[in-house]
Amino acid sequence: MPVTDSGFMLRSLEFLATFFIFFVGLCVLDMIVVYVLDVTQTKHALRRNYPVIGHFRYFFHEVGVIAHSCGVSEPRQLRRFHARIVTENRHSVSLQDMYATHATQSKQNETNR
C-alpha cells in the first residue's frame, strides 16, 4: 500500500534532527560553562586541575555516603535489598518487603475476581 503523505514523516524527521542538534548544543554549552567555572574557582585543586572530570569524584563520594548509610562498606556491594522506601506514614520499608506485599495483594485480587 503506497504512502500518500510523506510530508508528515519528513517534517517529523526534521523536527527530531533539530531537537537533537539543539540538545547536543546545550550539552556542549553546559560543559563549557562548567569548565570555565572549574578553572576560575580557587577552593578545590582537583576541579581546577581536572575541570569537568573532577566532578565525578564528588559524585562517587556521594554514592559512597549513600552506600555507607545503608550499612554497606563498599559501594560495589550495594544491592537492591539495601534500598528502602519511606511510606506516607513515615515508616521505612525495604523494597523486598514492599514488592512481596504488592505481589501478595495482586495474587489475592486475581483470586477474588
N, C-alpha and C positions, 0 to 999 in steps of 0.2 A: 504494500500500500504506500504510495508516494506521499511525502510530506508536502503539504501545500504552503505552509507559512514557516519559512526558515528564518524570517526576520527576528522572531522572538528568541530563537536559540542564539543567534549572533549577538543580539543586544545583551542577553544574559551572560554570554561569554565575555563580551567587552566589559560589562559591569564587574564580573568576578576578577578579570585581569586588572582592572583599575583599582579595585579594592585591595588586591594582593600587593600591587606596587605601592599603594598608599600605606599599607600595613608595614611592609619592609622598610619604607622610608621613615616611618615613625620609630621603628626599632633602631635604625641606624642613628637617627637624631637623638634618641634616648641614650644610646651608648656614647655618643659624642658629649652630651651633657654630663653624664656620669664620669667620663674620662677627664673633662675639664675640672669638675668638682673634686675629683680624687687627686689630681696633680696639684691643685692650688691649696688644698687643705694641709694643715700642719699637725694635726693630732695623731694620726696613725701612719707610721712609716710604711707599713705593709701596703696600704692603699696608695700611698704616694709612689712607691717603687714598682708596684704591680697594679696599675689602675684597671678597673673593671673586674679583673680576675681576682683581686684581693677580696672582693665581696663574698666570694664562695667560702672563704674561711669563716666569716661571720655566720653565713647560712648553716654550714656544717656544725658550728659551735651551738647554734640554736637547736639543731636536730639532736645533738648530744644532750643538751639540757632536758629536752622532752623525753629522751630515752632514759635518762637517769631518774626523772620524776616518775617513770613507770616501773622503776625497780630493776632496770637492766644496766649492766656495767658497760657494755659496748653497744653503740647504735646498730651494728650489724646483727645483733641478737634480737632486735626489736621485731616482734611478730604480731599477728592480728589479735591474739588473745590478750596482749598487753593493753590494747586500746580500750578506753572506757567512754561511755556516753553519759552526760548529766541530763536527767529527765526534767520535766517541768516542775516536779515537786522537790527538786534539788537532791535527788538520790543518784549516786554513781552506779551505773550498771555496766558490766563487761559486755563486749559485743557478742561473745558466745552465748551468754545468758539471754541477751536481747533477741538474737536470732533463734535460739532454741524456743523461747516463748512465742515468737512470731510463727515459727514452723508448727508448733503445737496448736496454736489458735487457728491457723489456716486449715490444718487437718480436721479440727473439730468443726469448723464451718463447712467443710466439704461433706462430712458425715451427717450433719444436720440438714442438709439440702435434700 
